[in-house]
């Protein structure tokens, strides 16, 4: 169903397709990129951000490594643009 929605959006003239939430939809991002080839954005929603922050605060993972792994996975799946609450931190570290 998601692929049909993307197809309809593009037929209606969309310049870019946005997929959210990014993390749970990595397979959809990959399929959309392969099938349509159009610019694709992915939104790492606040819940994804909050899960990483909460786990890091509890010592369950390294926040920086988890942040980078999550955005790298989104990019590898095919996203051309990533919207994330980690953007300020990523910008500082680049």
mmCIF file as gemmi writes it, N, C-alpha and C atoms, coordinates in Angstrom:
data_model
loop_
_atom_site.group_PDB
_atom_site.id
_atom_site.type_symbol
_atom_site.label_atom_id
_atom_site.label_alt_id
_atom_site.label_comp_id
_atom_site.label_asym_id
_atom_site.label_entity_id
_atom_site.label_seq_id
_atom_site.pdbx_PDB_ins_code
_atom_site.Cartn_x
_atom_site.Cartn_y
_atom_site.Cartn_z
_atom_site.occupancy
_atom_site.B_iso_or_equiv
_atom_site.pdbx_formal_charge
_atom_site.auth_seq_id
_atom_site.auth_asym_id
_atom_site.pdbx_PDB_model_num
ATOM 1 N N . UNK Axp A 1 ? 0.824 -1.199 0 1 0 ? 1 A 1
ATOM 2 C CA . UNK Axp A 1 ? 0 0 0 1 0 ? 1 A 1
ATOM 3 C C . UNK Axp A 1 ? 0.866 1.26 0 1 0 ? 1 A 1
ATOM 4 N N . UNK Axp A 2 ? 1.96 1.242 0.752 1 0 ? 2 A 1
ATOM 5 C CA . UNK Axp A 2 ? 2.84 2.411 0.797 1 0 ? 2 A 1
ATOM 6 C C . UNK Axp A 2 ? 3.43 2.708 -0.574 1 0 ? 2 A 1
ATOM 7 N N . UNK Axp A 3 ? 3.785 1.665 -1.309 1 0 ? 3 A 1
ATOM 8 C CA . UNK Axp A 3 ? 4.353 1.867 -2.638 1 0 ? 3 A 1
ATOM 9 C C . UNK Axp A 3 ? 3.335 2.501 -3.586 1 0 ? 3 A 1
ATOM 10 N N . UNK Axp A 4 ? 2.087 2.105 -3.453 1 0 ? 4 A 1
ATOM 11 C CA . UNK Axp A 4 ? 1.038 2.699 -4.281 1 0 ? 4 A 1
ATOM 12 C C . UNK Axp A 4 ? 0.866 4.18 -3.943 1 0 ? 4 A 1
ATOM 13 N N . UNK Axp A 5 ? 0.914 4.521 -2.66 1 0 ? 5 A 1
ATOM 14 C CA . UNK Axp A 5 ? 0.803 5.924 -2.242 1 0 ? 5 A 1
ATOM 15 C C . UNK Axp A 5 ? 1.953 6.755 -2.804 1 0 ? 5 A 1
ATOM 16 N N . UNK Axp A 6 ? 3.15 6.193 -2.766 1 0 ? 6 A 1
ATOM 17 C CA . UNK Axp A 6 ? 4.306 6.893 -3.322 1 0 ? 6 A 1
ATOM 18 C C . UNK Axp A 6 ? 4.126 7.112 -4.817 1 0 ? 6 A 1
ATOM 19 N N . UNK Axp A 7 ? 3.683 6.071 -5.499 1 0 ? 7 A 1
ATOM 20 C CA . UNK Axp A 7 ? 3.448 6.177 -6.935 1 0 ? 7 A 1
ATOM 21 C C . UNK Axp A 7 ? 2.43 7.265 -7.253 1 0 ? 7 A 1
ATOM 22 N N . UNK Axp A 8 ? 1.342 7.31 -6.495 1 0 ? 8 A 1
ATOM 23 C CA . UNK Axp A 8 ? 0.318 8.34 -6.712 1 0 ? 8 A 1
ATOM 24 C C . UNK Axp A 8 ? 0.869 9.732 -6.451 1 0 ? 8 A 1
ATOM 25 N N . UNK Axp A 9 ? 1.648 9.873 -5.388 1 0 ? 9 A 1
ATOM 26 C CA . UNK Axp A 9 ? 2.251 11.179 -5.086 1 0 ? 9 A 1
ATOM 27 C C . UNK Axp A 9 ? 3.129 11.651 -6.236 1 0 ? 9 A 1
ATOM 28 N N . UNK Axp A 10 ? 3.938 10.762 -6.768 1 0 ? 10 A 1
ATOM 29 C CA . UNK Axp A 10 ? 4.819 11.124 -7.877 1 0 ? 10 A 1
ATOM 30 C C . UNK Axp A 10 ? 4.023 11.445 -9.139 1 0 ? 10 A 1
ATOM 31 N N . UNK Axp A 11 ? 2.952 10.695 -9.382 1 0 ? 11 A 1
ATOM 32 C CA . UNK Axp A 11 ? 2.101 10.98 -10.542 1 0 ? 11 A 1
ATOM 33 C C . UNK Axp A 11 ? 1.443 12.346 -10.424 1 0 ? 11 A 1
ATOM 34 N N . UNK Axp A 12 ? 1.192 12.767 -9.178 1 0 ? 12 A 1
ATOM 35 C CA . UNK Axp A 12 ? 0.572 14.075 -8.945 1 0 ? 12 A 1
ATOM 36 C C . UNK Axp A 12 ? 1.596 15.202 -8.976 1 0 ? 12 A 1
ATOM 37 N N . UNK Axp A 13 ? 2.855 14.868 -9.201 1 0 ? 13 A 1
ATOM 38 C CA . UNK Axp A 13 ? 3.877 15.89 -9.372 1 0 ? 13 A 1
ATOM 39 C C . UNK Axp A 13 ? 4.81 16.129 -8.197 1 0 ? 13 A 1
ATOM 40 N N . UNK Axp A 14 ? 4.808 15.254 -7.228 1 0 ? 14 A 1
ATOM 41 C CA . UNK Axp A 14 ? 5.706 15.431 -6.079 1 0 ? 14 A 1
ATOM 42 C C . UNK Axp A 14 ? 7.159 15.446 -6.553 1 0 ? 14 A 1
ATOM 43 N N . UNK Axp A 15 ? 7.933 16.372 -6.009 1 0 ? 15 A 1
ATOM 44 C CA . UNK Axp A 15 ? 9.357 16.464 -6.34 1 0 ? 15 A 1
ATOM 45 C C . UNK Axp A 15 ? 10.202 15.554 -5.469 1 0 ? 15 A 1
ATOM 46 N N . UNK Axp A 16 ? 9.683 15.217 -4.307 1 0 ? 16 A 1
ATOM 47 C CA . UNK Axp A 16 ? 10.404 14.384 -3.349 1 0 ? 16 A 1
ATOM 48 C C . UNK Axp A 16 ? 9.383 13.558 -2.577 1 0 ? 16 A 1
ATOM 49 N N . UNK Axp A 17 ? 9.816 12.396 -2.168 1 0 ? 17 A 1
ATOM 50 C CA . UNK Axp A 17 ? 8.97 11.52 -1.359 1 0 ? 17 A 1
ATOM 51 C C . UNK Axp A 17 ? 9.58 11.464 0.038 1 0 ? 17 A 1
ATOM 52 N N . UNK Axp A 18 ? 8.737 11.566 1.077 1 0 ? 18 A 1
ATOM 53 C CA . UNK Axp A 18 ? 9.202 11.511 2.462 1 0 ? 18 A 1
ATOM 54 C C . UNK Axp A 18 ? 8.639 10.264 3.125 1 0 ? 18 A 1
ATOM 55 N N . UNK Axp A 19 ? 9.527 9.505 3.772 1 0 ? 19 A 1
ATOM 56 C CA . UNK Axp A 19 ? 9.128 8.294 4.481 1 0 ? 19 A 1
ATOM 57 C C . UNK Axp A 19 ? 9.359 8.518 5.966 1 0 ? 19 A 1
ATOM 58 N N . UNK Axp A 20 ? 8.356 8.172 6.775 1 0 ? 20 A 1
ATOM 59 C CA . UNK Axp A 20 ? 8.504 8.25 8.228 1 0 ? 20 A 1
ATOM 60 C C . UNK Axp A 20 ? 7.646 7.185 8.878 1 0 ? 20 A 1
ATOM 61 N N . UNK Axp A 21 ? 8.06 6.635 9.968 1 0 ? 21 A 1
ATOM 62 C CA . UNK Axp A 21 ? 9.342 6.793 10.645 1 0 ? 21 A 1
ATOM 63 C C . UNK Axp A 21 ? 10.444 6.071 9.868 1 0 ? 21 A 1
ATOM 64 N N . UNK Axp A 22 ? 11.622 6.642 9.859 1 0 ? 22 A 1
ATOM 65 C CA . UNK Axp A 22 ? 12.698 6.125 9.016 1 0 ? 22 A 1
ATOM 66 C C . UNK Axp A 22 ? 13.186 4.745 9.456 1 0 ? 22 A 1
ATOM 67 N N . UNK Axp A 23 ? 13.506 4.593 10.724 1 0 ? 23 A 1
ATOM 68 C CA . UNK Axp A 23 ? 14.101 3.344 11.208 1 0 ? 23 A 1
ATOM 69 C C . UNK Axp A 23 ? 13.287 2.099 10.907 1 0 ? 23 A 1
ATOM 70 N N . UNK Axp A 24 ? 12.022 2.081 11.288 1 0 ? 24 A 1
ATOM 71 C CA . UNK Axp A 24 ? 11.209 0.887 11.022 1 0 ? 24 A 1
ATOM 72 C C . UNK Axp A 24 ? 10.861 0.69 9.543 1 0 ? 24 A 1
ATOM 73 N N . UNK Axp A 25 ? 11.14 1.69 8.715 1 0 ? 25 A 1
ATOM 74 C CA . UNK Axp A 25 ? 10.758 1.618 7.3 1 0 ? 25 A 1
ATOM 75 C C . UNK Axp A 25 ? 11.959 1.548 6.361 1 0 ? 25 A 1
ATOM 76 N N . UNK Axp A 26 ? 13.083 1.045 6.834 1 0 ? 26 A 1
ATOM 77 C CA . UNK Axp A 26 ? 14.269 0.956 5.985 1 0 ? 26 A 1
ATOM 78 C C . UNK Axp A 26 ? 14.003 0.127 4.737 1 0 ? 26 A 1
ATOM 79 N N . UNK Axp A 27 ? 13.217 -0.924 4.862 1 0 ? 27 A 1
ATOM 80 C CA . UNK Axp A 27 ? 12.896 -1.75 3.697 1 0 ? 27 A 1
ATOM 81 C C . UNK Axp A 27 ? 12.069 -0.975 2.679 1 0 ? 27 A 1
ATOM 82 N N . UNK Axp A 28 ? 11.15 -0.154 3.151 1 0 ? 28 A 1
ATOM 83 C CA . UNK Axp A 28 ? 10.328 0.662 2.269 1 0 ? 28 A 1
ATOM 84 C C . UNK Axp A 28 ? 11.18 1.725 1.569 1 0 ? 28 A 1
ATOM 85 N N . UNK Axp A 29 ? 12.103 2.32 2.311 1 0 ? 29 A 1
ATOM 86 C CA . UNK Axp A 29 ? 13.003 3.312 1.717 1 0 ? 29 A 1
ATOM 87 C C . UNK Axp A 29 ? 13.782 2.67 0.571 1 0 ? 29 A 1
ATOM 88 N N . UNK Axp A 30 ? 14.334 1.491 0.804 1 0 ? 30 A 1
ATOM 89 C CA . UNK Axp A 30 ? 15.108 0.785 -0.226 1 0 ? 30 A 1
ATOM 90 C C . UNK Axp A 30 ? 14.244 0.464 -1.44 1 0 ? 30 A 1
ATOM 91 N N . UNK Axp A 31 ? 13.052 -0.092 -1.198 1 0 ? 31 A 1
ATOM 92 C CA . UNK Axp A 31 ? 12.181 -0.463 -2.323 1 0 ? 31 A 1
ATOM 93 C C . UNK Axp A 31 ? 11.745 0.758 -3.125 1 0 ? 31 A 1
ATOM 94 N N . UNK Axp A 32 ? 11.414 1.853 -2.429 1 0 ? 32 A 1
ATOM 95 C CA . UNK Axp A 32 ? 10.981 3.074 -3.115 1 0 ? 32 A 1
ATOM 96 C C . UNK Axp A 32 ? 12.116 3.651 -3.96 1 0 ? 32 A 1
ATOM 97 N N . UNK Axp A 33 ? 13.316 3.649 -3.415 1 0 ? 33 A 1
ATOM 98 C CA . UNK Axp A 33 ? 14.456 4.184 -4.156 1 0 ? 33 A 1
ATOM 99 C C . UNK Axp A 33 ? 14.721 3.341 -5.401 1 0 ? 33 A 1
ATOM 100 N N . UNK Axp A 34 ? 14.686 2.03 -5.254 1 0 ? 34 A 1
ATOM 101 C CA . UNK Axp A 34 ? 14.94 1.142 -6.386 1 0 ? 34 A 1
ATOM 102 C C . UNK Axp A 34 ? 13.844 1.236 -7.45 1 0 ? 34 A 1
ATOM 103 N N . UNK Axp A 35 ? 12.607 1.337 -7.004 1 0 ? 35 A 1
ATOM 104 C CA . UNK Axp A 35 ? 11.488 1.325 -7.948 1 0 ? 35 A 1
ATOM 105 C C . UNK Axp A 35 ? 11.284 2.655 -8.66 1 0 ? 35 A 1
ATOM 106 N N . UNK Axp A 36 ? 11.392 3.764 -7.91 1 0 ? 36 A 1
ATOM 107 C CA . UNK Axp A 36 ? 11.048 5.059 -8.481 1 0 ? 36 A 1
ATOM 108 C C . UNK Axp A 36 ? 12.261 5.928 -8.801 1 0 ? 36 A 1
ATOM 109 N N . UNK Axp A 37 ? 13.33 5.796 -8.041 1 0 ? 37 A 1
ATOM 110 C CA . UNK Axp A 37 ? 14.534 6.578 -8.294 1 0 ? 37 A 1
ATOM 111 C C . UNK Axp A 37 ? 14.412 8.069 -8.016 1 0 ? 37 A 1
ATOM 112 N N . UNK Axp A 38 ? 13.286 8.507 -7.531 1 0 ? 38 A 1
ATOM 113 C CA . UNK Axp A 38 ? 13.089 9.931 -7.258 1 0 ? 38 A 1
ATOM 114 C C . UNK Axp A 38 ? 13.799 10.318 -5.956 1 0 ? 38 A 1
ATOM 115 N N . UNK Axp A 39 ? 14.031 11.616 -5.75 1 0 ? 39 A 1
ATOM 116 C CA . UNK Axp A 39 ? 14.625 12.039 -4.481 1 0 ? 39 A 1
ATOM 117 C C . UNK Axp A 39 ? 13.777 11.546 -3.311 1 0 ? 39 A 1
ATOM 118 N N . UNK Axp A 40 ? 14.451 11.025 -2.307 1 0 ? 40 A 1
ATOM 119 C CA . UNK Axp A 40 ? 13.75 10.399 -1.196 1 0 ? 40 A 1
ATOM 120 C C . UNK Axp A 40 ? 14.256 10.947 0.131 1 0 ? 40 A 1
ATOM 121 N N . UNK Axp A 41 ? 13.336 11.429 0.937 1 0 ? 41 A 1
ATOM 122 C CA . UNK Axp A 41 ? 13.668 11.913 2.27 1 0 ? 41 A 1
ATOM 123 C C . UNK Axp A 41 ? 13.191 10.913 3.314 1 0 ? 41 A 1
ATOM 124 N N . UNK Axp A 42 ? 13.875 10.898 4.445 1 0 ? 42 A 1
ATOM 125 C CA . UNK Axp A 42 ? 13.49 10.021 5.544 1 0 ? 42 A 1
ATOM 126 C C . UNK Axp A 42 ? 13.492 10.841 6.826 1 0 ? 42 A 1
ATOM 127 N N . UNK Axp A 43 ? 12.445 10.706 7.603 1 0 ? 43 A 1
ATOM 128 C CA . UNK Axp A 43 ? 12.295 11.461 8.842 1 0 ? 43 A 1
ATOM 129 C C . UNK Axp A 43 ? 12.479 10.511 10.015 1 0 ? 43 A 1
ATOM 130 N N . UNK Axp A 44 ? 13.569 10.72 10.75 1 0 ? 44 A 1
ATOM 131 C CA . UNK Axp A 44 ? 13.808 9.958 11.974 1 0 ? 44 A 1
ATOM 132 C C . UNK Axp A 44 ? 12.993 10.665 13.059 1 0 ? 44 A 1
ATOM 133 N N . UNK Axp A 45 ? 11.847 10.124 13.371 1 0 ? 45 A 1
ATOM 134 C CA . UNK Axp A 45 ? 10.868 10.789 14.224 1 0 ? 45 A 1
ATOM 135 C C . UNK Axp A 45 ? 11.362 10.902 15.675 1 0 ? 45 A 1
ATOM 136 N N . UNK Axp A 46 ? 10.653 11.712 16.44 1 0 ? 46 A 1
ATOM 137 C CA . UNK Axp A 46 ? 11.063 11.996 17.819 1 0 ? 46 A 1
ATOM 138 C C . UNK Axp A 46 ? 11.155 10.735 18.675 1 0 ? 46 A 1
ATOM 139 N N . UNK Axp A 47 ? 10.313 9.755 18.421 1 0 ? 47 A 1
ATOM 140 C CA . UNK Axp A 47 ? 10.362 8.522 19.196 1 0 ? 47 A 1
ATOM 141 C C . UNK Axp A 47 ? 11.651 7.744 18.977 1 0 ? 47 A 1
ATOM 142 N N . UNK Axp A 48 ? 12.145 7.755 17.753 1 0 ? 48 A 1
ATOM 143 C CA . UNK Axp A 48 ? 13.415 7.085 17.458 1 0 ? 48 A 1
ATOM 144 C C . UNK Axp A 48 ? 14.557 7.79 18.183 1 0 ? 48 A 1
ATOM 145 N N . UNK Axp A 49 ? 14.526 9.111 18.148 1 0 ? 49 A 1
ATOM 146 C CA . UNK Axp A 49 ? 15.512 9.933 18.849 1 0 ? 49 A 1
ATOM 147 C C . UNK Axp A 49 ? 15.441 9.675 20.356 1 0 ? 49 A 1
ATOM 148 N N . UNK Axp A 50 ? 14.236 9.68 20.889 1 0 ? 50 A 1
ATOM 149 C CA . UNK Axp A 50 ? 14.041 9.491 22.332 1 0 ? 50 A 1
ATOM 150 C C . UNK Axp A 50 ? 14.509 8.114 22.793 1 0 ? 50 A 1
ATOM 151 N N . UNK Axp A 51 ? 14.306 7.086 21.985 1 0 ? 51 A 1
ATOM 152 C CA . UNK Axp A 51 ? 14.763 5.742 22.368 1 0 ? 51 A 1
ATOM 153 C C . UNK Axp A 51 ? 16.28 5.696 22.512 1 0 ? 51 A 1
ATOM 154 N N . UNK Axp A 52 ? 16.979 6.317 21.579 1 0 ? 52 A 1
ATOM 155 C CA . UNK Axp A 52 ? 18.441 6.323 21.656 1 0 ? 52 A 1
ATOM 156 C C . UNK Axp A 52 ? 18.901 7.129 22.866 1 0 ? 52 A 1
ATOM 157 N N . UNK Axp A 53 ? 18.303 8.298 23.076 1 0 ? 53 A 1
ATOM 158 C CA . UNK Axp A 53 ? 18.673 9.141 24.222 1 0 ? 53 A 1
ATOM 159 C C . UNK Axp A 53 ? 18.419 8.408 25.538 1 0 ? 53 A 1
ATOM 160 N N . UNK Axp A 54 ? 17.259 7.784 25.671 1 0 ? 54 A 1
ATOM 161 C CA . UNK Axp A 54 ? 16.9 7.095 26.918 1 0 ? 54 A 1
ATOM 162 C C . UNK Axp A 54 ? 17.835 5.92 27.183 1 0 ? 54 A 1
ATOM 163 N N . UNK Axp A 55 ? 18.131 5.147 26.161 1 0 ? 55 A 1
ATOM 164 C CA . UNK Axp A 55 ? 19.032 4.003 26.336 1 0 ? 55 A 1
ATOM 165 C C . UNK Axp A 55 ? 20.435 4.47 26.718 1 0 ? 55 A 1
ATOM 166 N N . UNK Axp A 56 ? 20.873 5.565 26.121 1 0 ? 56 A 1
ATOM 167 C CA . UNK Axp A 56 ? 22.199 6.104 26.446 1 0 ? 56 A 1
ATOM 168 C C . UNK Axp A 56 ? 22.245 6.621 27.88 1 0 ? 56 A 1
ATOM 169 N N . UNK Axp A 57 ? 21.19 7.294 28.3 1 0 ? 57 A 1
ATOM 170 C CA . UNK Axp A 57 ? 21.129 7.815 29.673 1 0 ? 57 A 1
ATOM 171 C C . UNK Axp A 57 ? 21.185 6.687 30.699 1 0 ? 57 A 1
ATOM 172 N N . UNK Axp A 58 ? 20.709 5.506 30.332 1 0 ? 58 A 1
ATOM 173 C CA . UNK Axp A 58 ? 20.697 4.356 31.235 1 0 ? 58 A 1
ATOM 174 C C . UNK Axp A 58 ? 21.941 3.475 31.075 1 0 ? 58 A 1
ATOM 175 N N . UNK Axp A 59 ? 22.884 3.946 30.257 1 0 ? 59 A 1
ATOM 176 C CA . UNK Axp A 59 ? 24.126 3.21 30.07 1 0 ? 59 A 1
ATOM 177 C C . UNK Axp A 59 ? 23.993 1.964 29.217 1 0 ? 59 A 1
ATOM 178 N N . UNK Axp A 60 ? 22.92 1.878 28.462 1 0 ? 60 A 1
ATOM 179 C CA . UNK Axp A 60 ? 22.67 0.684 27.666 1 0 ? 60 A 1
ATOM 180 C C . UNK Axp A 60 ? 23.387 0.709 26.317 1 0 ? 60 A 1
ATOM 181 N N . UNK Axp A 61 ? 23.789 1.886 25.864 1 0 ? 61 A 1
ATOM 182 C CA . UNK Axp A 61 ? 24.507 2.003 24.603 1 0 ? 61 A 1
ATOM 183 C C . UNK Axp A 61 ? 25.271 3.316 24.563 1 0 ? 61 A 1
ATOM 184 N N . UNK Axp A 62 ? 26.17 3.405 23.626 1 0 ? 62 A 1
ATOM 185 C CA . UNK Axp A 62 ? 26.924 4.631 23.399 1 0 ? 62 A 1
ATOM 186 C C . UNK Axp A 62 ? 26.103 5.521 22.471 1 0 ? 62 A 1
ATOM 187 N N . UNK Axp A 63 ? 25.707 6.689 22.956 1 0 ? 63 A 1
ATOM 188 C CA . UNK Axp A 63 ? 24.801 7.55 22.191 1 0 ? 63 A 1
ATOM 189 C C . UNK Axp A 63 ? 25.371 7.937 20.836 1 0 ? 63 A 1
ATOM 190 N N . UNK Axp A 64 ? 26.614 8.346 20.789 1 0 ? 64 A 1
ATOM 191 C CA . UNK Axp A 64 ? 27.204 8.779 19.525 1 0 ? 64 A 1
ATOM 192 C C . UNK Axp A 64 ? 27.247 7.63 18.51 1 0 ? 64 A 1
ATOM 193 N N . UNK Axp A 65 ? 27.669 6.469 18.946 1 0 ? 65 A 1
ATOM 194 C CA . UNK Axp A 65 ? 27.734 5.325 18.03 1 0 ? 65 A 1
ATOM 195 C C . UNK Axp A 65 ? 26.351 4.922 17.541 1 0 ? 65 A 1
ATOM 196 N N . UNK Axp A 66 ? 25.366 4.933 18.432 1 0 ? 66 A 1
ATOM 197 C CA . UNK Axp A 66 ? 23.996 4.575 18.039 1 0 ? 66 A 1
ATOM 198 C C . UNK Axp A 66 ? 23.412 5.612 17.087 1 0 ? 66 A 1
ATOM 199 N N . UNK Axp A 67 ? 23.69 6.889 17.354 1 0 ? 67 A 1
ATOM 200 C CA . UNK Axp A 67 ? 23.217 7.96 16.48 1 0 ? 67 A 1
ATOM 201 C C . UNK Axp A 67 ? 23.77 7.764 15.074 1 0 ? 67 A 1
ATOM 202 N N . UNK Axp A 68 ? 25.092 7.585 14.993 1 0 ? 68 A 1
ATOM 203 C CA . UNK Axp A 68 ? 25.727 7.425 13.687 1 0 ? 68 A 1
ATOM 204 C C . UNK Axp A 68 ? 25.261 6.159 12.982 1 0 ? 68 A 1
ATOM 205 N N . UNK Axp A 69 ? 25.1 5.091 13.712 1 0 ? 69 A 1
ATOM 206 C CA . UNK Axp A 69 ? 24.626 3.847 13.093 1 0 ? 69 A 1
ATOM 207 C C . UNK Axp A 69 ? 23.215 4.018 12.543 1 0 ? 69 A 1
ATOM 208 N N . UNK Axp A 70 ? 22.363 4.71 13.281 1 0 ? 70 A 1
ATOM 209 C CA . UNK Axp A 70 ? 20.981 4.879 12.824 1 0 ? 70 A 1
ATOM 210 C C . UNK Axp A 70 ? 20.907 5.727 11.556 1 0 ? 70 A 1
ATOM 211 N N . UNK Axp A 71 ? 21.623 6.834 11.506 1 0 ? 71 A 1
ATOM 212 C CA . UNK Axp A 71 ? 21.56 7.669 10.292 1 0 ? 71 A 1
ATOM 213 C C . UNK Axp A 71 ? 22.3 7.019 9.123 1 0 ? 71 A 1
ATOM 214 N N . UNK Axp A 72 ? 23.352 6.263 9.423 1 0 ? 72 A 1
ATOM 215 C CA . UNK Axp A 72 ? 24.066 5.539 8.363 1 0 ? 72 A 1
ATOM 216 C C . UNK Axp A 72 ? 23.161 4.483 7.744 1 0 ? 72 A 1
ATOM 217 N N . UNK Axp A 73 ? 22.399 3.784 8.56 1 0 ? 73 A 1
ATOM 218 C CA . UNK Axp A 73 ? 21.47 2.769 8.049 1 0 ? 73 A 1
ATOM 219 C C . UNK Axp A 73 ? 20.405 3.399 7.159 1 0 ? 73 A 1
ATOM 220 N N . UNK Axp A 74 ? 19.923 4.571 7.561 1 0 ? 74 A 1
ATOM 221 C CA . UNK Axp A 74 ? 18.912 5.267 6.76 1 0 ? 74 A 1
ATOM 222 C C . UNK Axp A 74 ? 19.502 5.67 5.412 1 0 ? 74 A 1
ATOM 223 N N . UNK Axp A 75 ? 20.711 6.178 5.433 1 0 ? 75 A 1
ATOM 224 C CA . UNK Axp A 75 ? 21.385 6.575 4.19 1 0 ? 75 A 1
ATOM 225 C C . UNK Axp A 75 ? 21.658 5.362 3.299 1 0 ? 75 A 1
ATOM 226 N N . UNK Axp A 76 ? 22.143 4.282 3.908 1 0 ? 76 A 1
ATOM 227 C CA . UNK Axp A 76 ? 22.413 3.055 3.138 1 0 ? 76 A 1
ATOM 228 C C . UNK Axp A 76 ? 21.148 2.509 2.489 1 0 ? 76 A 1
ATOM 229 N N . UNK Axp A 77 ? 20.016 2.684 3.157 1 0 ? 77 A 1
ATOM 230 C CA . UNK Axp A 77 ? 18.748 2.204 2.605 1 0 ? 77 A 1
ATOM 231 C C . UNK Axp A 77 ? 18.347 2.972 1.353 1 0 ? 77 A 1
ATOM 232 N N . UNK Axp A 78 ? 18.875 4.203 1.204 1 0 ? 78 A 1
ATOM 233 C CA . UNK Axp A 78 ? 18.591 4.954 -0.016 1 0 ? 78 A 1
ATOM 234 C C . UNK Axp A 78 ? 18.104 6.372 0.179 1 0 ? 78 A 1
ATOM 235 N N . UNK Axp A 79 ? 18.018 6.839 1.405 1 0 ? 79 A 1
ATOM 236 C CA . UNK Axp A 79 ? 17.54 8.204 1.633 1 0 ? 79 A 1
ATOM 237 C C . UNK Axp A 79 ? 18.556 9.22 1.12 1 0 ? 79 A 1
ATOM 238 N N . UNK Axp A 80 ? 18.055 10.208 0.404 1 0 ? 80 A 1
ATOM 239 C CA . UNK Axp A 80 ? 18.896 11.303 -0.07 1 0 ? 80 A 1
ATOM 240 C C . UNK Axp A 80 ? 18.967 12.424 0.959 1 0 ? 80 A 1
ATOM 241 N N . UNK Axp A 81 ? 17.903 12.558 1.727 1 0 ? 81 A 1
ATOM 242 C CA . UNK Axp A 81 ? 17.789 13.595 2.755 1 0 ? 81 A 1
ATOM 243 C C . UNK Axp A 81 ? 17.324 12.914 4.035 1 0 ? 81 A 1
ATOM 244 N N . UNK Axp A 82 ? 17.955 13.264 5.153 1 0 ? 82 A 1
ATOM 245 C CA . UNK Axp A 82 ? 17.542 12.707 6.441 1 0 ? 82 A 1
ATOM 246 C C . UNK Axp A 82 ? 17.196 13.852 7.378 1 0 ? 82 A 1
ATOM 247 N N . UNK Axp A 83 ? 15.974 13.844 7.864 1 0 ? 83 A 1
ATOM 248 C CA . UNK Axp A 83 ? 15.556 14.803 8.88 1 0 ? 83 A 1
ATOM 249 C C . UNK Axp A 83 ? 15.633 14.091 10.224 1 0 ? 83 A 1
ATOM 250 N N . UNK Axp A 84 ? 16.392 14.663 11.158 1 0 ? 84 A 1
ATOM 251 C CA . UNK Axp A 84 ? 16.594 14.03 12.447 1 0 ? 84 A 1
ATOM 252 C C . UNK Axp A 84 ? 16.804 15.075 13.531 1 0 ? 84 A 1
ATOM 253 N N . UNK Axp A 85 ? 16.392 14.741 14.733 1 0 ? 85 A 1
ATOM 254 C CA . UNK Axp A 85 ? 16.635 15.609 15.876 1 0 ? 85 A 1
ATOM 255 C C . UNK Axp A 85 ? 18.11 15.596 16.269 1 0 ? 85 A 1
ATOM 256 N N . UNK Axp A 86 ? 18.866 14.677 15.719 1 0 ? 86 A 1
ATOM 257 C CA . UNK Axp A 86 ? 20.307 14.632 15.959 1 0 ? 86 A 1
ATOM 258 C C . UNK Axp A 86 ? 21.072 15.598 15.054 1 0 ? 86 A 1
ATOM 259 N N . UNK Axp A 87 ? 20.411 16.322 14.191 1 0 ? 87 A 1
ATOM 260 C CA . UNK Axp A 87 ? 21.085 17.184 13.218 1 0 ? 87 A 1
ATOM 261 C C . UNK Axp A 87 ? 22.116 18.135 13.854 1 0 ? 87 A 1
ATOM 262 N N . UNK Axp A 88 ? 21.793 18.837 14.958 1 0 ? 88 A 1
ATOM 263 C CA . UNK Axp A 88 ? 22.807 19.722 15.54 1 0 ? 88 A 1
ATOM 264 C C . UNK Axp A 88 ? 24.063 18.967 15.996 1 0 ? 88 A 1
ATOM 265 N N . UNK Axp A 89 ? 23.868 17.805 16.588 1 0 ? 89 A 1
ATOM 266 C CA . UNK Axp A 89 ? 25.008 16.998 17.046 1 0 ? 89 A 1
ATOM 267 C C . UNK Axp A 89 ? 25.821 16.497 15.859 1 0 ? 89 A 1
ATOM 268 N N . UNK Axp A 90 ? 25.149 16.037 14.832 1 0 ? 90 A 1
ATOM 269 C CA . UNK Axp A 90 ? 25.84 15.553 13.638 1 0 ? 90 A 1
ATOM 270 C C . UNK Axp A 90 ? 26.634 16.694 13.003 1 0 ? 90 A 1
ATOM 271 N N . UNK Axp A 91 ? 26.022 17.867 12.908 1 0 ? 91 A 1
ATOM 272 C CA . UNK Axp A 91 ? 26.707 19.02 12.318 1 0 ? 91 A 1
ATOM 273 C C . UNK Axp A 91 ? 27.974 19.376 13.103 1 0 ? 91 A 1
ATOM 274 N N . UNK Axp A 92 ? 27.909 19.281 14.417 1 0 ? 92 A 1
ATOM 275 C CA . UNK Axp A 92 ? 29.084 19.566 15.246 1 0 ? 92 A 1
ATOM 276 C C . UNK Axp A 92 ? 30.195 18.551 15.016 1 0 ? 92 A 1
ATOM 277 N N . UNK Axp A 93 ? 29.827 17.303 14.783 1 0 ? 93 A 1
ATOM 278 C CA . UNK Axp A 93 ? 30.813 16.236 14.67 1 0 ? 93 A 1
ATOM 279 C C . UNK Axp A 93 ? 31.392 16.078 13.261 1 0 ? 93 A 1
ATOM 280 N N . UNK Axp A 94 ? 30.761 16.7 12.286 1 0 ? 94 A 1
ATOM 281 C CA . UNK Axp A 94 ? 31.276 16.561 10.909 1 0 ? 94 A 1
ATOM 282 C C . UNK Axp A 94 ? 32.507 17.403 10.68 1 0 ? 94 A 1
